[in-house]
């Protein structure tokens, strides 16, 4: 497949999912003509913290993904984005540095981070959340996103 970044390795996280959840997770990693590898299976040494590598992602790209993709966010939520938990977590310092990964042949890249939970087990890093976003490198449009939190 053109632009594919495939890996036969699977992550520990993937092995914890039910068959149905694993199938939904796998669908997130499939785009137009490519399949991206499980972000949780990528070695830590392959991630980069250089912001200049990021594609140009606009608020419109984020809005389009969150509002037009089936999920919990509405146009009204996005107008009041400063009241959303994600924004509050970011401004309170609960979002760790965002890292970047791609493969030269791929049309997409992954941005990932670690997020400290809002209340329970604040110091237990095993309970922290690990979101990722799959982004088209040339357009900045969001292809898929996922988090290890209960909401996914």
C-alpha positions as CSV (number, residue, x, y, z in Angstrom):
1,X,0.0,0.0,0.0
2,X,1.3,3.5,-0.8
3,X,2.2,5.5,2.2
4,X,1.8,2.5,4.6
5,X,3.7,2.2,7.8
6,X,3.0,-1.3,9.0
7,X,4.5,-3.2,11.8
8,X,3.9,-6.8,12.9
9,X,4.6,-5.9,16.5
10,X,1.6,-5.3,18.7
11,X,1.5,-3.3,21.9
12,X,0.7,-4.5,25.4
13,X,-2.3,-2.1,25.2
14,X,-3.7,-3.9,22.1
15,X,-3.6,-7.2,23.9
16,X,-5.9,-5.8,26.7
17,X,-8.7,-5.0,24.3
18,X,-11.7,-7.2,23.6
19,X,-12.1,-8.5,20.1
20,X,-14.7,-5.8,19.2
21,X,-12.6,-3.0,20.7
22,X,-9.6,-4.3,18.9
23,X,-11.4,-4.2,15.6
24,X,-12.6,-0.6,16.3
25,X,-9.0,0.4,17.2
26,X,-7.6,-1.2,14.1
27,X,-10.2,0.7,12.0
28,X,-8.8,4.0,13.4
29,X,-5.4,3.1,12.0
30,X,-6.7,2.7,8.5
31,X,-6.8,5.7,6.2
32,X,-7.3,6.3,2.5
33,X,-4.9,3.8,1.0
34,X,-2.8,3.2,4.0
35,X,-2.6,1.4,7.4
36,X,-0.6,3.0,10.2
37,X,1.1,0.9,12.8
38,X,-0.1,0.8,16.4
39,X,1.3,3.9,18.0
40,X,1.7,2.1,21.3
41,X,4.1,-0.4,19.6
42,X,6.6,2.3,18.4
43,X,9.9,2.3,20.3
44,X,10.3,5.4,22.6
45,X,13.6,6.3,20.8
46,X,11.8,6.9,17.5
47,X,9.6,9.8,18.9
48,X,10.8,13.4,18.4
49,X,9.9,16.5,20.4
50,X,10.8,19.0,17.7
51,X,7.6,21.1,17.1
52,X,8.9,22.3,13.7
53,X,8.2,18.8,12.3
54,X,4.5,19.0,13.0
55,X,2.1,19.5,10.1
56,X,0.1,22.7,10.1
57,X,-3.0,21.8,12.2
58,X,-5.6,24.5,12.5
59,X,-8.5,24.9,14.9
60,X,-10.7,24.1,11.9
61,X,-9.0,20.7,11.5
62,X,-9.6,19.9,15.2
63,X,-13.2,21.2,15.0
64,X,-14.0,19.1,11.9
65,X,-12.7,15.9,13.5
66,X,-14.4,16.4,16.9
67,X,-17.7,17.6,15.6
68,X,-18.1,15.8,12.3
69,X,-16.8,12.4,13.5
70,X,-19.3,10.5,15.6
71,X,-18.5,11.3,19.3
72,X,-19.4,13.4,22.3
73,X,-18.5,16.8,21.0
74,X,-21.0,19.2,19.4
75,X,-20.6,22.6,17.7
76,X,-21.8,24.2,21.0
77,X,-19.0,22.4,22.9
78,X,-16.4,23.6,20.5
79,X,-17.6,27.2,20.9
80,X,-17.0,26.9,24.6
81,X,-13.7,25.0,24.2
82,X,-12.2,26.7,27.2
83,X,-14.7,24.9,29.5
84,X,-13.8,21.4,28.1
85,X,-11.7,19.1,30.3
86,X,-8.9,18.8,27.7
87,X,-8.3,22.5,27.5
88,X,-8.3,22.7,31.3
89,X,-5.9,19.8,31.6
90,X,-3.5,21.5,29.2
91,X,-3.6,24.9,31.0
92,X,-3.1,23.2,34.4
93,X,0.0,21.4,33.2
94,X,-1.5,17.9,33.2
95,X,-0.5,17.4,29.5
96,X,3.1,16.3,29.1
97,X,5.2,17.3,26.1
98,X,3.7,16.2,22.8
99,X,5.9,13.9,20.7
100,X,6.0,13.3,16.9
101,X,6.5,10.2,14.8
102,X,6.4,9.5,11.1
103,X,8.0,7.4,8.4
104,X,9.3,9.1,5.3
105,X,7.0,7.0,3.0
106,X,3.9,7.7,5.0
107,X,1.3,10.3,4.2
108,X,0.5,10.6,8.0
109,X,2.2,11.2,11.3
110,X,1.3,10.6,14.9
111,X,1.3,13.1,17.7
112,X,1.2,11.6,21.2
113,X,1.4,12.7,24.8
114,X,0.8,11.5,28.3
115,X,-1.9,13.1,30.4
116,X,-2.1,13.0,34.2
117,X,-5.6,12.0,35.4
118,X,-7.8,14.7,37.0
119,X,-8.1,13.2,40.4
120,X,-7.6,9.6,41.2
121,X,-4.1,8.1,41.5
122,X,-2.3,11.4,40.7
123,X,1.1,10.0,41.4
124,X,0.5,6.5,40.0
125,X,1.9,6.8,36.5
126,X,0.3,3.5,35.6
127,X,-3.1,5.3,35.7
128,X,-2.0,8.2,33.4
129,X,-3.7,8.4,30.0
130,X,-1.8,8.1,26.7
131,X,-3.6,9.8,23.8
132,X,-2.5,9.9,20.2
133,X,-3.7,11.7,17.0
134,X,-3.1,10.5,13.5
135,X,-2.6,13.5,11.2
136,X,-2.3,13.9,7.4
137,X,1.2,15.5,7.0
138,X,0.4,17.6,3.9
139,X,-3.1,18.9,4.9
140,X,-3.0,18.8,8.7
141,X,-6.4,17.1,8.7
142,X,-7.0,14.7,11.6
143,X,-7.5,11.1,10.4
144,X,-8.1,9.4,13.8
145,X,-7.4,9.8,17.5
146,X,-7.4,7.5,20.5
147,X,-6.8,7.5,24.3
148,X,-6.2,4.8,26.8
149,X,-8.7,6.4,29.2
150,X,-12.1,4.7,29.7
151,X,-13.7,7.0,27.0
152,X,-11.1,5.9,24.5
